[in-house]
Amino acid sequence: MKHLPFQSVYRENFEVVEERRGNLRLYPHTDQLPQLSRALNLEFYGALPGRFARVDHRADGFRKVVLKNAALFFCSMINDTRPDDLRLYMLSTPEMVSKVTIVQQITEHTSQGPLHYFRFYSGTDFFPDIYLSGKKFFFSDHALQRFSSRVPHSIGDDLITLLLAFYGSHIVAELLRFRG
């Protein structure tokens, strides 16, 4: 079971743990997501000027684009330096307001091998799951290993590269945006 120290000035002496439910492994633990999200949002929004930190659905397009770029840079910088294996990803709401989300990796052990899927948590709730042809989308362990071996990336950054390649594609990004 994973126990890794969480690195944040807003949550000291805290460990990120793995959750196990039968043949499922969830990292980070679902009960920890609100605390982790709050600490990371305080770091992100606390560094922004007020006019960008307060962007909501009523904001103009310029401020939404600035917030999106800030969230992308924040997630990129944080993912490269995290010792706790947390992965952050930027997603947009249907109103095009960008959010810093925590990626919860769920691994299901089946007779055919491990399957992985991802949920994105921000604030108080998960973003909607993606379904392709009415079925939940999984990555096989073999597909993750092949992607990691073939795509150039920094050490520990292969998962985010995969998420950017898949969830950042226009079609999937639109599915996420309109399911919110």
C-alpha positions as CSV (number, residue, x, y, z in Angstrom):
1,M,0.0,0.0,0.0
2,K,1.3,3.4,-0.9
3,H,2.0,6.0,1.8
4,L,3.8,9.1,0.3
5,P,4.3,12.5,2.1
6,F,2.1,15.3,0.6
7,Q,4.1,18.4,-0.2
8,S,2.2,21.6,0.4
9,V,2.6,24.6,2.7
10,Y,-1.2,24.4,3.3
11,R,-1.2,20.8,4.5
12,E,1.8,19.8,6.5
13,N,2.5,16.4,8.0
14,F,0.1,14.7,5.7
15,E,0.5,11.5,3.7
16,V,-1.2,10.6,0.5
17,V,-2.4,7.0,0.7
18,E,-3.8,4.4,-1.7
19,E,-7.3,3.0,-1.3
20,R,-8.1,-0.6,-1.9
21,R,-11.6,-2.1,-2.6
22,G,-11.4,-5.7,-3.5
23,N,-9.7,-5.9,-6.9
24,L,-9.6,-2.1,-7.2
25,R,-6.7,0.2,-6.3
26,L,-7.4,4.0,-6.2
27,Y,-4.6,6.5,-5.8
28,P,-5.1,8.9,-4.1
29,H,-7.6,7.7,-1.6
30,T,-11.1,9.1,-2.4
31,D,-11.6,10.4,1.2
32,Q,-8.4,12.5,0.9
33,L,-9.4,14.3,-2.4
34,P,-11.2,17.3,-0.8
35,Q,-8.3,18.1,1.5
36,L,-5.7,17.7,-1.3
37,S,-7.8,19.7,-3.7
38,R,-8.2,22.5,-1.2
39,A,-4.5,22.8,-0.5
40,L,-3.6,22.7,-4.2
41,N,-6.3,25.3,-5.1
42,L,-5.0,27.6,-2.3
43,E,-1.5,27.3,-3.9
44,F,-2.8,27.9,-7.4
45,Y,-5.3,30.7,-6.8
46,G,-3.2,32.4,-4.1
47,A,-0.5,33.1,-6.6
48,L,-2.8,34.6,-9.2
49,P,-3.9,38.3,-9.3
50,G,-7.4,38.7,-8.0
51,R,-9.1,39.5,-11.3
52,F,-7.9,36.1,-12.6
53,A,-8.4,34.1,-9.4
54,R,-12.1,35.2,-9.3
55,V,-12.9,34.1,-12.9
56,D,-16.2,32.3,-13.2
57,H,-18.9,31.7,-15.9
58,R,-19.6,35.4,-16.2
59,A,-16.0,36.4,-17.1
60,D,-14.9,37.6,-20.5
61,G,-13.0,35.4,-22.9
62,F,-9.7,37.0,-22.2
63,R,-9.7,36.3,-18.5
64,K,-10.8,32.7,-19.2
65,V,-7.9,32.2,-21.6
66,V,-5.4,33.6,-19.1
67,L,-6.8,31.3,-16.4
68,K,-6.5,28.3,-18.7
69,N,-2.9,29.1,-19.5
70,A,-2.1,29.7,-15.8
71,A,-3.7,26.3,-14.9
72,L,-1.8,24.6,-17.7
73,F,1.6,26.0,-16.5
74,F,0.8,25.3,-12.9
75,C,-0.1,21.7,-13.6
76,S,3.0,21.2,-15.7
77,M,5.3,22.7,-13.2
78,I,3.8,20.9,-10.2
79,N,3.7,17.4,-11.9
80,D,7.5,17.6,-12.6
81,T,8.3,18.2,-9.0
82,R,5.8,16.2,-6.9
83,P,7.4,13.4,-4.8
84,D,3.9,12.0,-3.8
85,D,3.0,10.8,-7.2
86,L,-0.1,13.1,-7.4
87,R,-0.8,14.1,-10.9
88,L,-2.7,17.4,-11.7
89,Y,-4.5,18.1,-14.9
90,M,-6.3,21.2,-16.3
91,L,-9.9,20.7,-17.4
92,S,-12.6,23.2,-18.4
93,T,-16.2,23.4,-17.3
94,P,-19.0,23.7,-19.9
95,E,-18.7,27.5,-19.3
96,M,-15.0,27.3,-20.4
97,V,-13.7,28.1,-16.9
98,S,-10.5,26.1,-16.3
99,K,-10.0,24.1,-13.2
100,V,-6.9,22.4,-11.7
101,T,-8.0,18.8,-11.1
102,I,-6.4,15.9,-9.2
103,V,-6.1,12.8,-11.3
104,Q,-7.3,9.7,-9.5
105,Q,-5.8,6.6,-11.1
106,I,-8.0,3.5,-10.6
107,T,-6.4,0.2,-11.4
108,E,-8.7,-2.9,-11.7
109,H,-7.0,-6.3,-11.5
110,T,-8.8,-8.7,-13.9
111,S,-8.0,-12.1,-15.2
112,Q,-6.7,-10.5,-18.4
113,G,-4.3,-8.2,-16.5
114,P,-4.6,-4.7,-14.9
115,L,-6.9,-2.1,-16.4
116,H,-6.5,1.6,-15.7
117,Y,-8.9,4.5,-15.9
118,F,-8.8,8.0,-14.5
119,R,-11.2,10.3,-12.7
120,F,-10.6,14.0,-12.3
121,Y,-11.5,15.7,-9.0
122,S,-11.7,19.5,-8.5
123,G,-13.2,21.4,-5.6
124,T,-16.0,19.3,-4.2
125,D,-16.8,16.8,-7.0
126,F,-15.5,14.7,-9.9
127,F,-15.8,15.7,-13.5
128,P,-18.1,13.4,-15.5
129,D,-16.6,10.1,-16.8
130,I,-16.1,9.6,-20.5
131,Y,-17.9,6.9,-22.3
132,L,-17.1,5.8,-25.8
133,S,-19.9,4.0,-27.6
134,G,-21.7,3.7,-24.2
135,K,-18.8,2.0,-22.5
136,K,-16.3,3.3,-19.9
137,F,-12.8,3.9,-21.4
138,F,-10.0,1.8,-19.9
139,F,-6.3,1.6,-20.7
140,S,-4.6,-1.8,-20.4
141,D,-1.4,-2.1,-18.5
142,H,0.3,-3.2,-21.7
143,A,-0.9,0.0,-23.5
144,L,0.5,2.2,-20.7
145,Q,3.8,0.4,-20.8
146,R,4.1,0.7,-24.6
147,F,3.2,4.4,-24.5
148,S,5.8,5.0,-21.9
149,S,8.5,3.2,-23.8
150,R,7.7,4.9,-27.1
151,V,7.0,8.5,-26.2
152,P,9.8,10.8,-25.1
153,H,9.1,12.2,-21.6
154,S,10.8,13.2,-18.4
155,I,11.0,10.6,-15.6
156,G,7.7,10.3,-13.9
157,D,5.9,12.4,-16.5
158,D,4.7,9.6,-18.8
159,L,1.3,9.4,-17.3
160,I,0.6,13.1,-17.8
161,T,1.9,12.8,-21.4
162,L,-0.7,10.1,-22.0
163,L,-3.5,12.1,-20.4
164,L,-2.5,15.1,-22.5
165,A,-2.5,13.0,-25.7
166,F,-5.9,11.4,-24.9
167,Y,-7.9,13.8,-22.9
168,G,-6.4,16.8,-24.6
169,S,-7.6,15.7,-28.0
170,H,-10.3,17.9,-29.4
171,I,-13.0,15.3,-29.5
172,V,-12.5,14.0,-25.9
173,A,-12.0,17.6,-24.6
174,E,-15.4,18.5,-26.1
175,L,-17.0,15.4,-24.6
176,L,-15.7,16.4,-21.2
177,R,-16.8,20.0,-21.6
178,F,-20.3,19.3,-22.6
179,R,-21.0,16.5,-20.1
180,G,-20.4,18.8,-17.1
